[in-house]
């Protein structure tokens, strides 16, 4: 191998190694964000006496994550201001599918922002809130109006979400089956020698 070719090959290896390091660092940052969650910097107020009735109503919801107004960009907040996102305890993957409960047209608690989570349906909810951004009276009033709506509509929303996910998975598997069948047909179309 000539010195010029060896130099090019060495440069390509260095670029490849550098690319791997950058990807690994990006993956590490992503993993750290997922591990810390968006609850970082928030206070759990779920055990406050004023939220006991909210806890009682949300206890019946077959989910482990409820989020409202958690978007960092204002246009996302506006777009989703009437949506509560619910994630079932059995949801899998890095970005599990959420169900959506739509709040009534007259919903007026736009200043409300929280994330409620628990490990299983037997646990109490941790209600995480940025106490510097959301006053406690706003939190209580919003949750007292939101809890019965979520308790009533969550089951149907989760069922729709599961059905949509099952249909999506079935469609993907069918596409994979068809691609594999086409690949085999393509190979078999060549005559033997």
N, C-alpha and C positions, 0 to 999 in steps of 0.2 A: 504494500500500500504506500503510495507517495505521501510525502510530508503534508502536502496541501489537502489531500483526501483525509488523512488522519486528523488534521486540524479541524476540518469541517465536521467530521464524525464526533470529535470531542466537544465541539461547540453545540452540536445537536443534542448530545447527551446532557450537557450542562443545562440547556434550555428545557429539556424534558424533565430533569430533576427539579429545576426551579418551578416549572409548572405543577409538578406533583406536590411540592412544598406549599405553593399558594393554594392549591385545592384542599390540601390537608388542613391548612390554617382556616380557610373558609368553612370547612366542615366542622372544625372545632368551635368556631364562633357560633355556627348554626346550632350545634349540639348544646352549647352553653345557654343560648337563648331559650331553647326548648326545655332544658333542665330547670332553669330559673323561672321560666314561664312569664307571662305578662302580669303576674301577681307581685313581681318584685317592686318594692317601694310602696306597697299597699298594706293597710291595716285590716286584720280580721275583726269584724264587729258582729259576727254572727251570734255570739253569746250574750249580747245586750238584751236586757229585759224587754225593751220596747219592740224587739224583733221576735219575741216568742210566738206570736200568732203567725208571723211570716214563716218561721221555721216549721210550725205545725202544718201549714198549708203546703209548703214545698216538700215536706217529708214524703208525701204520696207520689211525687214525680219520680218516674223510673229513669233517672239520669244521674250523672256525676259532675256535670258542668253546665252552668247557666251563665250566659253573658249578655249584658246590655250596654250599648254605647261604649264599646271598648276600642273603637277605631281611632287611630292616631291622627288621621287626616280629616279635616272638617267636612270635606265633600262626602267622605264615606259615612260620617256621622249623620249627615243630613239624609243620605240615601237610605240608611238603615234605622232611622230614628223610631220607626214603628215595629221593628223586628227584635225579638228576643231569640238568641241562638242557644239551643240545647243539645248537649252531646250525651249520648247514652253511655252507661258504664262499660258496655261490651264493645264500644267502638275501638277500632284498631288502626294502626299506622301512625306515621309522624303527623299527618294532618287528617285526623278522623272526620268523617262526615257529620255535619251538624244538622239538626232539624230546626225549623223556623216557626215560631209562634208569632203571628201578626197581632199587634195591639190595635185597639179600636181607633177610629178616625179622630176622636176627640182626645186622644192621649196628649197630656200636657206636661209631662215630667221629663222634658228634654235635658234638664240639668243632671238628671240621675245617670250614674255610671257605676257599674259594679261587675264583679265576677264572683259567682258562687261555685264552690267546688267541694267534693267529698270523695272518699276512696271507694265507698260502696253505698248502696241504697239504705243500709242499716245505720249509717253515720249521720250526724248532724251536719248541716251545711256550714262551711267557712265562707263568710260573706266578706270578700276583699274589696276595699274601697280606698281611693286616694282621699284621705281626710282633709287635705289642704284644698282640694278642688270641689268636693261635694259636702255641703253642710248636712249635719245629722238629721235635722227636720225634713230636708229634701229627700234624703235616703229613706227615712221611715215612711213618709207620705207616698213616695213612688213605689216602694216595695209592697206596701199595704194594698195598693191598687193593682200592682202587677201580679202578685202571688196567686190570687184566685183565678186570674186569666190563664196563667201558666199551668196551674194545677188542673184546670178544666181542659185545656187544649193540647197539653204536651203529649199525651198518649197518642192522639191522632197524628200529630206532627211527626213524632218519632216513627210511627208505623209507615207513614208516607215516605219518610227518609230511607227507612230500611227497604221498602219496596223499590224505590228509585235506585238504591245501591245494588239490589239483587238484579234488577233489569240491566243495569250498566255492566255488572259482572258477567251476566249471561251473554250480553251482546259482545263483550270483549272476548269471552271464551269461544263464541261462534266465529268471530273474525279470525282468531288464532287457528281454529280447526280448519276453516276454509283456506287460510294461507298455507297450512301444512299440507292439505290435500292438493292444492295447486302446485306446491313445490314437488310433491311426489309425482304428480302427473307430468310436470315438466321434465323431471328426471327420466321417467319411464317412456317419454316420447322419443328419446334417442335410441336408434337401433343398436343392437349389440353388434360387435365387429363382425 
